[in-house]
């Protein structure tokens, strides 16, 4: 449970795909081992695009695709190991357990989880929830802290960038 004095959710306007990638890049240096991010939004809202920006900023140069069919893609990076989950195809939340994902979650890896509502009640505690929405040709992102670590991330993200 988040304290009453926790930061308010952060709403951002994302004019285009580049802005969504940039948000992912801004999040990347703020993530720490064990951090859990859920990504919500309709098909095409930009969930995988945001993850792509984040992974690129962490140094991953390969192809970043949605793990819709594989359910998870693993990225072993120099600073962090990341698991990118996509539960769009889950029919029953117990599939999370049957697939062995519980052993992965809660480790020292960062977990990025698309369609978290499909694994109801099976996920580890979430640090940051990101809800993406499409309006006309633009997107918006609502970032909500769900833990003290998520609160720290939101405060850092809300702070103005230091001048050069």
C-alpha positions in Angstrom: 0.0 0.0 0.0 1.3 3.5 -0.9 1.4 6.2 1.8 -1.0 9.1 1.7 1.8 11.5 1.1 3.0 9.6 -2.0 3.5 11.4 -5.2 0.4 11.9 -7.4 0.3 9.8 -10.6 2.2 11.5 -13.4 0.3 12.1 -16.7 2.4 12.6 -19.8 1.4 13.5 -23.3 3.2 11.4 -25.9 2.9 13.2 -29.3 4.3 10.2 -31.3 6.2 7.0 -31.3 9.5 8.9 -30.7 8.0 10.4 -27.5 7.0 6.9 -26.3 10.5 5.6 -27.0 11.9 8.6 -25.1 9.8 7.9 -22.1 11.2 4.4 -22.0 14.7 5.8 -22.3 13.9 8.2 -19.3 12.8 5.2 -17.2 15.8 3.0 -17.9 18.4 4.6 -15.7 15.9 4.7 -12.8 15.2 1.0 -12.7 16.9 -1.2 -10.1 17.1 -5.0 -9.8 13.8 -6.5 -8.7 11.7 -3.7 -10.0 8.3 -4.7 -11.4 6.5 -2.5 -14.1 3.0 -3.3 -15.4 2.0 -1.9 -18.8 -1.7 -1.5 -19.6 -3.5 -0.3 -22.6 -5.4 -1.4 -25.7 -3.7 -3.1 -28.6 -1.5 -0.6 -30.4 -1.3 1.8 -27.3 2.5 1.7 -27.3 3.4 -0.9 -24.5 6.0 -2.7 -26.6 7.3 0.6 -28.0 7.9 1.9 -24.5 9.8 -1.3 -23.6 11.8 -1.0 -26.8 12.9 2.6 -25.8 13.8 1.3 -22.3 15.8 -1.6 -23.5 17.7 0.5 -26.1 18.6 2.9 -23.4 20.0 0.0 -21.4 22.2 -1.0 -24.3 20.2 -3.7 -26.1 20.8 -3.3 -29.8 18.8 -6.3 -31.2 15.2 -6.5 -32.3 12.6 -5.9 -29.5 9.4 -7.6 -30.3 6.2 -8.2 -28.4 6.4 -11.6 -26.7 2.7 -12.3 -27.4 3.3 -15.9 -28.5 6.4 -16.8 -26.4 4.9 -15.0 -23.4 8.3 -13.8 -22.2 11.5 -12.5 -23.8 14.7 -12.3 -21.7 17.3 -9.6 -22.0 20.6 -10.1 -20.2 22.2 -6.6 -20.2 25.3 -5.3 -18.5 23.5 -3.4 -15.7 20.2 -5.3 -15.5 18.5 -8.5 -16.5 15.0 -7.9 -17.8 12.1 -10.1 -18.4 9.5 -8.8 -20.8 6.2 -10.6 -20.3 3.1 -10.3 -22.5 0.0 -12.1 -21.1 -2.4 -11.1 -23.9 -3.0 -14.8 -24.8 -3.4 -16.1 -21.2 -6.9 -17.6 -20.8 -6.6 -18.4 -17.1 -4.5 -16.7 -14.5 -3.2 -20.1 -13.4 -1.3 -20.4 -16.7 1.2 -17.9 -15.1 2.0 -20.5 -12.4 1.9 -23.5 -14.8 4.4 -21.8 -17.1 6.9 -21.4 -14.3 6.9 -17.6 -14.3 6.4 -17.3 -10.5 10.1 -18.5 -10.2 11.2 -15.7 -12.4 9.2 -12.9 -10.8 10.6 -11.5 -7.6 14.2 -12.2 -8.6 16.8 -9.6 -9.1 15.6 -9.0 -12.6 13.4 -6.2 -13.8 10.0 -7.5 -14.9 8.1 -5.6 -17.6 4.6 -7.0 -17.8 2.1 -6.3 -20.6 -1.6 -7.2 -20.0 -1.1 -7.8 -16.2 -4.9 -8.1 -15.7 -4.7 -11.5 -17.5 -2.6 -12.9 -14.6 -4.9 -11.6 -11.8 -3.7 -12.3 -8.4 -0.6 -14.2 -9.6 1.9 -11.3 -10.1 4.6 -10.2 -7.7 4.1 -6.8 -6.0 4.2 -4.1 -8.6 6.4 -1.0 -8.2 5.1 1.1 -11.1 1.9 0.9 -13.2 1.9 2.6 -16.6 -1.4 3.0 -18.4 -1.1 4.0 -22.1 -4.0 5.4 -24.1 -4.4 6.4 -27.7 -6.3 9.6 -28.7 -6.3 10.6 -32.4 -2.7 10.0 -33.5 -1.1 10.7 -30.1 -0.8 8.8 -26.8 -1.0 9.6 -23.2 0.7 7.8 -20.3 -0.4 7.7 -16.7 2.4 6.5 -14.4 1.3 5.4 -10.9 3.6 4.4 -8.1 2.6 1.2 -6.3 5.5 0.9 -3.8 8.1 3.1 -2.1 10.5 2.2 -4.9 7.9 3.3 -7.5 7.4 6.5 -5.5 11.2 7.2 -5.7 11.1 6.6 -9.5 8.1 9.0 -10.0 9.8 11.7 -7.9 13.1 11.3 -10.0 11.1 11.3 -13.3 9.2 14.4 -12.3 12.3 16.3 -11.3 13.6 18.7 -14.0 16.7 17.4 -15.8 20.0 18.9 -14.6 21.3 21.7 -16.7 24.5 21.0 -18.7 
